[in-house]
Amino acid sequence: AFTYPVPAGMRVERVDGDLAGAELFYNDTNSVQTIYLEKRYEDLAENEVPMIITLQPFTGRILVPTGDPIANLTLTKSAPAGVEEGGTIEYRLTVTNKGGAAATNLMVSDVLPVGTTYVSGGSESGGVITWTMSSLAADTSAEFAFTVTVLPGTKAVRNTTYSVTADDLAPVNGSTVITIVDPEVVYLPLVMR
């Protein structure tokens, strides 16, 4: 809970209406903070607030809750930085529920990267790998993995299109992951003197 001292000679009579249920999110550190909200909020102008907010150092936001706790999903992916031509890449996707309620009927999907062939993991159909999960509790994570083989002639593998969906939530997309093929081969320009 956050309390604010009332200046000498002043007093608070009453807080009415929407502000009576308002919550203060405050960053009292020297660094930028990311906050994952556990329910839906509106700002004081009655605009819906995204489920992830960023607060600059020593700033705050007053938000008004507009509903019960809900799920708030994040999606990350890991892969090796380099691989040999013809080698395999194992991708690991992690879905985390940072919200205040369970997420239901989750579907994780990942488009097979160009320059690769599918080996194993998940269910592959038409170049899309998918996994389903009935529920993911608040403050928990689930991991999914698949393996591909790098085709000859491929210089870099870019995995750009992957996401997670769940009931009553907007789809969450992941960030591009790049693996360099034959990373120990370095091409330097010819310098003439």
C-alpha angles and dihedrals in degrees: 000000000000122000127190120202114237110235117249112276094024133091138185112243101185143325111226140186123358093350091064088074097036121128128211119223108195134181110206095172135094093245137068112267129206116211123198108207120222096206139017119283140184126210121235090273088058094249116145111252122222115252090245119052131182122214123198118223114295095003134117143192129213110217132181117220114232103186151354124307114289138183120274113195131200126188128204133172135201131197136157116279092228140022137178119253107270090019128123131256122205114205119201118197120194123198115195127188107213093168133099099254139039120278114228135206096012122189121189115194133181127183113228107254119247111258095034141090125217117254109167148326132082121007115304122204127159093348095308122111116205141183128186130206127183097214143358116197123224114275094019137108137210127202128212128185141189136175131221135183119230113237121230114270095028112133099183135006115219116193103193111149117066132123148160126228131188138172114293094000133105114247115269115219126203130229123255117276118201127196118190117221116227093359094181091066106091121189114207123188118249109252117202121202 
